[in-house]
Amino acid sequence: MIALLTAAGVSMIFTLLLTPLFARAFRRLNLGQFVRADTPVAHVLKRGTPSMGGIVFITASIVGYLVGQLAGRQLPSGAGLLVILMMVGLGFIGFIDDFLKVRRRNSTGLSGPFKILGTVIVGVIFAIIALNYVDPHGVTPASTAVSFVRDLPIDFVVIFGTGVGVTLFVAWIVLITTSVSNAVNLTDGLDGLAAGSAVLAIGSYVIIGFWQFQQSCVELAVLGVEAPNLYKCYEVSYPLDLATIAAAIVGSLIGFLWWNTSPAQIMMGDTGSFAIGGALAALAILSRTELLLLFIGGLFLVTTGQVIVQRIYFKLTKGKRIWQASPLHHHFEMKGWAEVTIVVRFWIISGLFVATGVGLFYAEWLYR
């Protein structure tokens, strides 16, 4: 618990105090947001706002996690470092995209195929390490089974054999990673929208990780709990560390949100949105709650679904639209809603999705 609270506190203080310094440095380096002239006036006014703010909270999350582990007198675990690997890896892809936009002074950054290729590479590296690393308790950070609130009977290796099964597992991890990172990226369109929603979504993994630690198969076995009572336990590698890195990310985002709310003094850019997506995907995979992410990240899912439906309808009807704009938050902008109103209402929706996800997680344990 000391590690968890320290990680959250240190990362929050880091971004709360240092984000303005990063913003001034980015402004001096002309690392400002590019906005197309054909966008709404409210967005044109944001042109030049320092971008790449994701660098700030990525750094804060790592510092917070390491200091938290030090305070708890523990070394960083494989599970915690895997979350950092995914967050930094995808954040780097977003950074390249942001840098190219700034350098070219237009909205053309890293091309779509290269973004996907980069995400696939990071996802494959993550999957291989997560499946082959074995912690001191004999547990791997990831399993080849599909999971909801714990591993389901659907195990790729059991069904298809080792060769094909491992390949399908890696593809499954890549699919999750690509989907979640792009979903968060699509949601990052208004000041504070993605950051606030991510605080709620990633914050749920602080609760889930801590509960899994309390009900860990390893911890219960050490305490000498009778075998018949172990059927509710969770076989997750270092769940408390997952809660700690999640707390560090949440703390960093809260501090960052102070400067990112409307009117934003700094924007997270693709650096931040991809990093958040990577961290969220990693936490879901390592906590064995992959399908539960459909609820916990419900707002991101709705936003992505709306974009997909809009594009399909646009092509099928040769130019007609269901909504005035996409992603969904821009539709409400076109309808005249104030930016702050949209953001707060979307936060509420995100909170309801997260509450549903955490409720399902606890209900499964309660009635198992």
C-alpha positions in Angstrom: 0.0 0.0 0.0 2.9 2.4 0.8 4.3 1.7 -2.7 1.0 2.4 -4.4 0.3 5.7 -2.5 3.8 6.9 -3.0 3.8 6.2 -6.7 0.5 8.1 -7.2 1.7 11.0 -5.1 5.1 11.4 -6.7 3.9 11.2 -10.2 1.1 13.7 -9.6 3.4 16.2 -8.0 5.8 15.7 -10.9 3.3 16.6 -13.6 1.5 19.3 -11.4 4.8 21.2 -10.9 6.8 20.4 -14.0 4.3 20.5 -16.8 4.5 24.3 -17.2 8.3 24.0 -17.5 7.9 21.4 -20.2 5.2 23.5 -22.0 7.6 26.6 -22.1 10.4 24.4 -23.4 8.2 22.9 -26.1 7.1 26.4 -27.1 10.7 27.7 -27.4 11.4 24.7 -29.6 8.4 25.5 -31.7 6.8 22.2 -30.9 3.3 23.6 -31.2 0.0 21.9 -32.2 -0.9 22.1 -35.9 -4.6 22.7 -36.7 -6.1 22.6 -40.1 -7.8 25.9 -41.2 -11.0 24.0 -42.1 -11.7 23.0 -38.5 -14.1 24.8 -36.2 -12.9 28.3 -35.0 -12.5 27.0 -31.4 -9.8 24.5 -32.7 -8.1 27.0 -34.9 -7.5 29.2 -31.9 -5.5 26.3 -30.3 -2.9 26.4 -33.1 0.6 26.7 -31.6 -0.4 25.2 -28.2 2.6 23.1 -27.0 2.1 19.4 -28.1 3.8 16.1 -27.2 2.7 16.6 -23.6 2.6 12.8 -23.3 6.3 13.0 -22.7 5.6 14.6 -19.3 3.2 12.1 -17.9 5.1 9.1 -19.3 8.2 10.3 -17.5 6.2 11.1 -14.4 4.7 7.6 -14.4 8.1 5.9 -14.6 9.6 8.1 -11.9 6.5 7.6 -9.7 6.6 3.8 -10.1 10.3 3.5 -9.3 10.1 5.7 -6.3 7.0 3.8 -5.1 8.9 0.5 -5.4 11.8 2.1 -3.5 9.4 3.3 -0.8 7.9 -0.2 -0.5 11.4 -1.7 -0.4 10.7 -3.8 -3.5 12.5 -4.1 -6.8 10.5 -3.4 -10.0 8.7 -6.6 -11.2 8.6 -8.0 -14.7 4.8 -7.2 -14.8 5.4 -3.6 -13.9 8.2 -3.2 -16.4 6.1 -4.8 -19.1 3.5 -2.1 -18.7 6.2 0.5 -19.0 7.6 -1.2 -22.1 4.2 -1.0 -23.8 3.5 2.6 -22.7 6.9 3.8 -23.8 7.0 1.8 -27.0 3.6 3.1 -28.2 4.4 6.5 -26.9 7.5 6.6 -29.1 5.4 5.8 -32.2 3.1 8.7 -31.2 6.1 10.9 -30.7 7.4 10.2 -34.2 3.9 11.1 -35.6 3.8 14.4 -33.5 7.4 15.3 -34.5 6.7 14.9 -38.2 3.6 17.0 -38.0 5.5 19.8 -36.3 8.4 19.6 -38.7 6.3 19.6 -41.8 3.8 22.2 -40.4 0.8 20.2 -41.5 -1.4 17.4 -40.2 0.5 14.7 -42.1 2.5 12.8 -39.6 3.5 9.2 -39.6 1.4 7.3 -42.2 -1.2 4.8 -41.1 0.6 1.7 -42.3 3.7 2.7 -40.4 1.8 3.4 -37.3 0.2 0.0 -37.5 3.6 -1.6 -38.2 5.2 0.1 -35.2 2.3 -1.0 -33.0 2.5 -4.5 -34.2 6.3 -4.6 -33.5 5.8 -3.4 -29.9 2.8 -5.8 -29.4 4.8 -8.8 -30.6 7.8 -7.9 -28.4 5.5 -7.5 -25.4 3.6 -10.7 -26.1 6.8 -12.8 -26.4 8.3 -11.5 -23.2 5.0 -11.7 -21.3 4.6 -15.3 -22.3 8.1 -16.5 -21.7 9.2 -14.6 -18.6 8.5 -16.6 -15.5 8.4 -14.8 -12.1 9.9 -16.3 -8.9 6.6 -17.9 -8.1 6.5 -19.7 -11.4 3.8 -17.5 -13.0 4.1 -15.9 -16.4 2.7 -12.3 -16.7 0.4 -13.4 -19.6 -1.3 -16.7 -20.5 -2.4 -18.1 -23.8 -6.0 -18.1 -22.7 -8.6 -15.5 -23.5 -9.7 -13.7 -20.3 -12.7 -11.8 -19.0 -12.3 -11.3 -15.3 -9.9 -14.2 -15.2 -8.7 -16.8 -17.7 -11.5 -18.5 -19.7 -11.4 -22.1 -20.9 -10.6 -20.7 -24.4 -6.8 -21.4 -24.5 -5.1 -21.0 -27.9 -2.4 -23.6 -27.1 -4.8 -26.2 -25.7 -7.1 -25.8 -28.7 -4.6 -25.4 -31.6 -1.3 -26.8 -30.2 1.8 -25.0 -29.3 3.0 -23.6 -32.6 -0.3 -22.3 -34.0 -1.6 -21.5 -30.5 1.3 -19.2 -29.6 1.0 -17.5 -33.0 -2.7 -16.9 -32.4 -2.0 -15.6 -28.9 0.5 -13.1 -30.3 -2.0 -12.0 -32.9 -4.6 -11.6 -30.2 -2.3 -9.4 -28.2 -1.5 -7.3 -31.3 -5.2 -6.9 -32.0 -5.9 -5.7 -28.5 -2.9 -3.3 -28.5 -3.7 -1.8 -31.9 -7.4 -1.5 -31.2 -7.0 0.2 -27.8 -4.2 2.6 -28.8 -6.2 3.8 -31.8 -9.4 4.0 -29.8 -7.8 6.3 -27.3 -6.2 8.3 -30.1 -9.6 8.9 -31.7 -11.0 10.1 -28.3 -8.2 12.7 -27.9 -10.0 15.5 -29.7 -11.0 18.0 -26.9 -9.1 19.5 -24.1 -8.9 17.0 -21.2 -11.3 14.5 -22.7 -8.8 11.6 -23.2 -6.8 12.4 -20.1 -9.9 12.5 -17.8 -11.4 9.4 -19.3 -8.1 7.6 -18.9 -7.9 8.5 -15.2 -11.1 6.6 -14.7 -10.3 3.6 -16.9 -6.7 3.1 -15.7 -7.8 3.9 -12.1 -10.0 0.8 -12.2 -6.9 -1.3 -12.5 -5.7 0.1 -9.2 -8.8 -1.4 -7.6 -8.6 -4.6 -9.6 -4.8 -5.1 -9.1 -5.1 -4.5 -5.3 -8.0 -6.9 -5.0 -6.2 -9.5 -7.0 -3.2 -9.1 -4.7 -5.5 -9.6 -1.7 -6.9 -12.8 -3.3 -3.7 -14.0 -5.0 -3.3 -17.7 -5.3 0.4 -17.3 -4.3 -0.4 -15.1 -1.3 -3.2 -17.4 -0.1 -1.0 -20.4 -0.4 1.7 -18.8 1.6 -0.9 -18.1 4.3 -1.9 -21.7 4.3 -5.4 -21.4 3.0 -7.1 -24.7 2.5 -7.1 -25.9 -1.2 -11.0 -25.9 -1.5 -11.0 -22.2 -0.7 -8.5 -21.4 -3.5 -11.0 -21.7 -6.3 -11.7 -17.9 -6.1 -8.1 -16.8 -6.2 -6.3 -15.1 -9.0 -3.2 -16.4 -10.8 -1.7 -13.1 -11.8 1.9 -12.2 -11.7 2.6 -9.4 -9.2 -0.9 -7.9 -9.1 0.2 -5.3 -6.5 2.8 -4.0 -8.9 0.2 -3.7 -11.6 -1.9 -1.6 -9.2 1.2 0.5 -8.4 2.1 1.3 -12.0 -1.6 2.0 -12.6 -1.6 4.4 -9.7 1.5 6.1 -10.9 -0.1 6.6 -14.4 -3.3 7.9 -12.8 -1.4 10.3 -10.5 0.6 11.6 -13.5 -2.6 12.1 -15.5 -4.4 14.0 -12.7 -1.4 16.4 -12.4 -1.3 16.8 -16.2 -5.0 17.3 -16.4 -4.6 20.5 -14.3 -2.9 22.0 -17.3 -4.7 20.1 -20.0 -8.3 21.1 -19.3 -9.9 23.8 -21.4 -8.2 26.1 -22.4 -5.3 23.6 -22.6 -1.9 25.0 -22.0 -0.4 21.8 -23.3 -1.7 18.9 -25.4 -0.8 15.3 -25.0 -0.5 14.7 -28.7 -0.3 11.2 -30.2 2.6 10.7 -27.9 0.2 10.7 -25.0 -2.8 9.1 -26.5 -0.8 6.1 -27.8 1.0 5.7 -24.5 -2.3 5.7 -22.6 -3.7 3.1 -25.0 -0.6 1.0 -24.6 -0.7 1.1 -20.8 -4.4 0.3 -20.8 -4.0 -2.7 -23.1 -1.0 -4.0 -21.1 -2.9 -3.7 -17.8 -5.9 -5.6 -19.2 -3.6 -8.4 -20.6 -1.5 -8.8 -17.5 -4.4 -8.7 -15.1 -6.2 -11.3 -17.2 -9.2 -9.0 -17.8 -8.9 -8.6 -21.6 -12.6 -8.8 -22.5 -13.6 -6.8 -19.4 -11.8 -3.9 -21.2 -14.9 -3.6 -23.4 -16.6 -2.1 -20.4 -13.7 -0.4 -18.7 -12.8 1.3 -21.9 -16.4 1.7 -23.0 -16.2 5.3 -24.0 -13.2 4.6 -26.3 -15.2 1.7 -27.8 -18.2 3.9 -28.5 -16.1 6.6 -30.0 -14.3 4.1 -32.3 -17.6 2.4 -33.2 -19.1 5.7 -34.2 -16.2 6.5 -36.5 -16.4 3.0 -38.2 -20.2 3.2 -38.7 -19.9 6.8 -40.1 -17.2 5.8 -42.6 -19.1 2.7 -43.8 -22.3 4.6 -44.2 -20.5 7.5 -46.0 -19.0 5.1 -48.5 -22.2 3.0 -49.1 -24.4 6.2 -49.5 -21.8 8.0 -51.6 -21.3 11.0 -49.3 -24.2 10.9 -46.8 -23.6 11.0 -43.0 -25.5 9.7 -40.0 -23.8 12.2 -37.7 -22.7 15.7 -38.5 -19.0 14.8 -37.8 -16.9 12.1 -36.3 -15.4 11.2 -33.8 -18.6 11.6 -31.8 -17.4 14.5 -29.6 -17.0 16.6 -32.8 -20.7 15.8 -33.7 -21.8 17.5 -30.5 -19.5 20.4 -31.2 -21.2 20.9 -34.5 -24.5 20.9 -32.7 -23.4 23.8 -30.6 -22.5 22.2 -27.4 -19.7 23.9 -25.4 -16.4 22.1 -25.3 -16.4 21.8 -21.5 -20.0 20.5 -21.5 -19.1 17.7 -23.9 -15.9 16.8 -22.0 -17.7 16.6 -18.6 -20.6 14.6 -20.0 -18.3 12.2 -21.7 -16.4 11.8 -18.4 -19.6 10.8 -16.7 -20.3 8.3 -19.5 -16.8 6.9 -19.1 -17.3 6.7 -15.3 -20.5 4.7 -15.8 -18.7 2.2 -18.1 -15.9 1.9 -15.6 -18.2 1.3 -12.7 -20.0 -1.4 -14.7 -16.7 -3.1 -15.5 -15.4 -3.0 -11.9 -18.9 -4.2 -10.7 -18.7 -7.2 -13.0 -15.3 -8.0 -11.8 -16.3 -8.0 -8.2 -19.7 -9.8 -8.8 -17.8 -12.7 -10.5 -15.7 -13.2 -7.4 -18.7 -12.7 -5.1 -20.9 -15.3 -6.7 -18.2 -17.7 -8.0 
